[in-house]
Amino acid sequence: MLSAAVPSREVFTNSSDETILRGREIGERLKPPALVLLYGDLGAGKTTLTKGIVGGIGAAREDEVTSPTFTLVHTYDRGVRVYHVDLYRISDLHDLETLGLEDVFSEQAIVIVEWPDRLKLRTEWPIVRIHLEHVAEDTRRITVDDSTNL
């Protein structure tokens, strides 16, 4: 990753395909280790953006990426290991500890977390914060807060 800090960047997408494309652009620039935190309401496009990120990294085809809502963690690995974590159903620290995420942060990986407000682990990894927001039925605002100049 690049080291210079930049201010937030904001883009708008008008379809799932455009959201995937923006994710792909982000994924192409990510280098492990990295923690990507995805913020947004239900249906804001977090998993759709993740499809593009994982595809851009080259860890899986975009059509292979699905929401880990019930399994909580999906792993993709084609040269670069990516963990896609959904913490929506995590209610307390005990639930979080059962996922074994501490071990993940000892690897050279990229970890993408939906609902990161429930993540109570600390890491020294570079962090990319992405906020997704509904603007209209098919329009999303994607804001990247990035201290890594992604």
C-alpha positions as CSV (number, residue, x, y, z in Angstrom):
1,M,0.0,0.0,0.0
2,L,1.0,3.5,-0.5
3,S,1.9,5.5,2.6
4,A,0.8,9.1,2.1
5,A,-2.5,10.0,3.7
6,V,-5.3,11.5,1.6
7,P,-8.7,12.9,2.5
8,S,-11.9,11.0,2.0
9,R,-13.0,10.2,-1.5
10,E,-16.6,10.0,-2.5
11,V,-18.1,8.3,-5.5
12,F,-21.7,7.5,-6.6
13,T,-22.8,4.3,-8.2
14,N,-26.1,3.7,-10.0
15,S,-26.2,-0.1,-10.3
16,S,-24.8,-3.2,-8.7
17,D,-22.4,-3.5,-11.6
18,E,-21.0,-0.1,-10.9
19,T,-20.7,-0.9,-7.2
20,I,-18.8,-4.1,-8.1
21,L,-16.6,-2.1,-10.5
22,R,-15.7,0.4,-7.7
23,G,-14.9,-2.5,-5.4
24,R,-12.7,-4.0,-8.1
25,E,-10.7,-0.8,-8.3
26,I,-10.2,-0.8,-4.5
27,G,-9.2,-4.5,-4.5
28,E,-6.6,-4.0,-7.2
29,R,-4.8,-1.6,-5.0
30,L,-5.0,-3.6,-1.7
31,K,-1.9,-5.4,-0.5
32,P,-1.9,-7.7,2.6
33,P,-2.0,-7.2,5.4
34,A,-5.0,-4.8,5.4
35,L,-8.3,-4.4,7.3
36,V,-11.3,-3.1,5.3
37,L,-14.2,-1.9,7.4
38,L,-17.5,-1.6,5.6
39,Y,-20.2,0.6,7.2
40,G,-23.8,1.0,6.0
41,D,-27.3,0.0,6.6
42,L,-28.9,-3.3,5.6
43,G,-29.0,-3.4,1.8
44,A,-26.5,-0.5,1.3
45,G,-24.3,-2.7,-0.9
46,K,-21.6,-3.9,1.4
47,T,-21.5,-7.5,0.0
48,T,-21.9,-6.2,-3.5
49,L,-18.8,-4.0,-3.0
50,T,-17.0,-6.9,-1.4
51,K,-17.6,-9.0,-4.6
52,G,-15.6,-6.4,-6.5
53,I,-12.9,-6.1,-3.9
54,V,-12.3,-9.8,-3.7
55,G,-12.4,-10.0,-7.5
56,G,-9.9,-7.1,-7.8
57,I,-7.6,-8.8,-5.4
58,G,-7.9,-12.0,-7.4
59,A,-8.8,-14.2,-4.5
60,A,-12.0,-15.5,-6.1
61,R,-14.4,-14.8,-9.0
62,E,-17.0,-12.2,-8.1
63,D,-19.8,-14.7,-8.6
64,E,-18.3,-16.9,-5.9
65,V,-18.5,-14.2,-3.3
66,T,-21.6,-14.4,-1.1
67,S,-22.8,-12.9,2.1
68,P,-21.4,-14.6,5.2
69,T,-24.5,-13.6,7.2
70,F,-25.2,-17.1,8.6
71,T,-21.7,-18.6,8.4
72,L,-20.2,-15.3,9.7
73,V,-16.8,-15.8,7.9
74,H,-16.0,-16.8,4.3
75,T,-12.4,-17.4,3.2
76,Y,-11.2,-16.9,-0.4
77,D,-7.7,-17.8,-1.4
78,R,-6.2,-17.8,-4.8
79,G,-2.7,-16.5,-4.0
80,V,-3.9,-13.9,-1.6
81,R,-6.1,-14.9,1.4
82,V,-9.2,-12.8,2.0
83,Y,-11.5,-13.2,5.0
84,H,-15.0,-11.7,4.5
85,V,-16.6,-11.3,7.9
86,D,-20.2,-10.4,8.7
87,L,-20.7,-9.4,12.4
88,Y,-24.3,-8.5,12.1
89,R,-25.4,-11.4,14.3
90,I,-22.6,-11.0,16.8
91,S,-24.1,-9.8,20.1
92,D,-21.3,-9.9,22.6
93,L,-17.6,-10.5,23.1
94,H,-18.1,-14.2,23.7
95,D,-19.7,-14.6,20.2
96,L,-16.8,-12.6,18.7
97,E,-14.2,-14.8,20.4
98,T,-15.7,-18.0,19.0
99,L,-14.9,-16.8,15.4
100,G,-11.1,-17.0,16.0
101,L,-10.4,-13.7,14.4
102,E,-7.3,-13.2,16.6
103,D,-5.6,-16.0,14.5
104,V,-6.5,-14.3,11.3
105,F,-4.5,-11.2,12.2
106,S,-1.4,-13.3,12.5
107,E,-1.5,-14.0,8.8
108,Q,-0.6,-12.0,5.7
109,A,-4.2,-11.5,4.6
110,I,-6.9,-9.0,3.8
111,V,-9.8,-8.9,6.2
112,I,-13.1,-7.3,5.1
113,V,-15.6,-6.7,7.9
114,E,-19.3,-5.8,7.6
115,W,-20.8,-4.3,10.7
116,P,-17.3,-3.4,12.1
117,D,-18.8,-1.5,15.1
118,R,-19.0,-5.0,16.7
119,L,-15.3,-5.7,16.1
120,K,-13.5,-5.4,19.5
121,L,-10.0,-6.5,18.3
122,R,-7.1,-4.1,17.8
123,T,-4.6,-4.5,15.0
124,E,-1.6,-2.5,13.7
125,W,-2.6,-3.3,10.1
126,P,-3.5,-0.5,7.7
127,I,-7.2,0.2,7.9
128,V,-9.5,1.3,5.1
129,R,-12.9,2.6,6.2
130,I,-15.7,2.5,3.6
131,H,-19.1,4.0,4.2
132,L,-22.0,3.0,1.9
133,E,-25.2,4.9,1.8
134,H,-28.5,4.7,-0.1
135,V,-29.1,7.9,-2.0
136,A,-31.9,6.7,-4.2
137,E,-33.3,3.3,-5.2
138,D,-30.3,2.2,-7.2
139,T,-27.9,5.0,-6.3
140,R,-25.2,4.5,-3.6
141,R,-22.7,7.0,-2.1
142,I,-19.4,5.3,-1.4
143,T,-17.0,7.2,0.8
144,V,-13.5,5.9,1.3
145,D,-11.7,7.1,4.4
146,D,-8.2,5.9,3.8
147,S,-5.0,6.6,5.6
148,T,-3.1,4.4,3.1
149,N,-3.8,6.5,-0.1
150,L,-5.7,3.7,-1.7
